[in-house]
Amino acid sequence: MKLLLINGSPKVKNSNTAILLKAFERPLKNKASIKPQTISLAKRPSDEEILEAIHLNDTIIIGFPLYNNSMPSSVLKLLNSMMIHKHDLKNKKIGFLVQYGFVEGIHGQAVEEWLRYWVKESGGHYMGSIIKGGCDGLSKLKKIKMSHPTIKGMTEIALYFSKHHTFDPNLLADYAAPMTQKKKNRKLMKCIIKLMNHFYWKKLMRANGVSEVASFARPYDT
Amino acid sequence: MNILILDSGLKETLIPIIGELNTKQHEVTIIDLKEQQIKDCIGCYDCWLKTPGICCIQDDMPKILQAYVKADVVVLASPVKMGFITAELKSMIDRLIPLNHPYLRLNDDRMGHVRRYEKMPKRLMLLDDAQNSKFIKRIFAPLFEQANHLLYTSDKREVIIREITID
């Protein structure tokens, strides 16, 4: 298998998508039969570089952060360009990684349906989409342990992939869970959200000298 | 009403709609997104954590944000391409993040972000292909807060006008 991993995050550094793709790649490195190549859209590769990489590989996984319930515009442009050259996608295996901060799996569901449709239109084979919430803070961790649930889950998906050359739908479903918040957890979730806002977002603001009050600025109010 | 139309390719199809809105004494501004310089969001979080509400990229987007916040209604107009909106419109939508605050909130059964501005315009999408728009509806419906947010150029003109101008 010739595997191409495309990181569709616009971030040059501190990319959560990069961390997840690396976690996916790690168990594959020992398999001589799988040679992963990685391209990062943040490094602004030329169209020629991207198209050549697609041409040379038979399995493509595109990872991206969720922007407005879907892929960032840079990834949309990539997909539009790939579709123009769809002869190079025929029978190739294509899968995706969709990651974001919100914890529920449902946020990735709508775009997953479109990605499935897009691959079908391209003539490629859809492997599935790895959907994972709760990924906002990954790049902020000092050390990312293999035992971290997000990394552990990705490793399992990668190990299955290395054997079967596709994604296990059961592993994907477990990894994306919980799909939504249950009513009975409402009070608890509101507490957790308060803590996240205080210990994560407020902390980041303060590090930039922005107070909570200042963070609510409305510069375009007339 | 102050109506902002952000068009990424419907062009001539919009002329009769704009004409009728003008005769009804609405203030209509139309911005052709293909003529604007709108760079892609770089995910720097400046608009949330450094210069709250303000994007660090200097292009045509700040003036669009200003018009967006001032408007009573915003119409996002786009042809449907391979079941999705144009990249130009998606770039613009991605650059609307300064209108949100980073703080999380619980919206019914899932997380969302807190609003920055008290009053936001009613948002509608105007597309040219009703048949192939189901993915657009599924993806963008949660971001729009009212029903009937999707309009089609094949709809009767009075329906389009009514949906845009109804309170």
Interface residues (C-beta under 8 A of the other chain):
Chain A: S9 P10 K11 P65 Y67 N68 N69 S70 P72 S73 S74 L76 K77 N80 M83 G101 F102 V103 E104 I106 H107 A110 V111 E113 W114 Y117 W118 E121 T180 Q181 K182 K183 R186 M189 K190 I193 M196 N197 W201 L204 M205 A207 N208 V210 A214 S215 F216 A217 R218 P219 Y220 D221 T222
Chain B: D40 C41 I42 G43 C44 Y45 W48 L49 K50 P52 G53 I54 L65 Q66 Y68 V69 K70 K81 M82 G83 F84 A87 K90 S91 I93 D94 L96 H101 P102 Y103 L104 R105 L106 D109 R110 M111 G112 R116 Y117 E118 F135 R138 I139 F140 P142 L143
